[in-house]
Amino acid sequence: MSEFTDAMAQLAGGVAVITVRDGRDDLGVTVSALVSVSLEPPLVLVSLASGGYLNEVLLRQDRWACSLLSAGQAAMASRFAAAGRPGARHLVAGAPHHRGAHSDALVVEGGVAALEAETTQVVPAGDHTLFIATVLAVSYVTPSLQPLVRLRGRYRPMGT
């Protein structure tokens, strides 16, 4: 499998933070497997490891937020990617953020874009789960910033 992992690491992917509110808790994780699926209706797909706690929560909480990180937010990406990380409220402490009006999930500000979504379809796929979701709102778009990407196992700013 390491050859497959190495091969897929050659493909650059945008870096995003998926967040969800679960009662009084806020959870989140860094992903690079987020894609646009449809323009009409607007749909996105996120792929999460099936064994993860966020996966479990998204199976019962349909609404979530997605913050597409900018080149200057590699530290934020690392926070949400760390094993044993604390709750999302602690991870965004000191960084500009707000709660999404539609999902009540934390939205990281300062990225290239952010959206809120509602899961409409769940598809088991090997050791991952695919969540297909309708976009409920776009919180912001900042085209003047460069996106953060993951390539060959590292976060990298996009070249201009």
Secondary structure, DSSP 8 states (H G I E B T S, - for coil): -HHHHHHHTTS-EE-EEEEEEETTEEEEEEES-EEEEETTTTEEEEEEETTSHHHHHHTT--EEEEEE-BGGGHHHHHHHHSTT---HHHHSTTS-EEE-TTT--EEESSSSEEEEEEEEEEEEETTEEEEEEEEEEEEEE-TTS-BEEEETTEEEE---
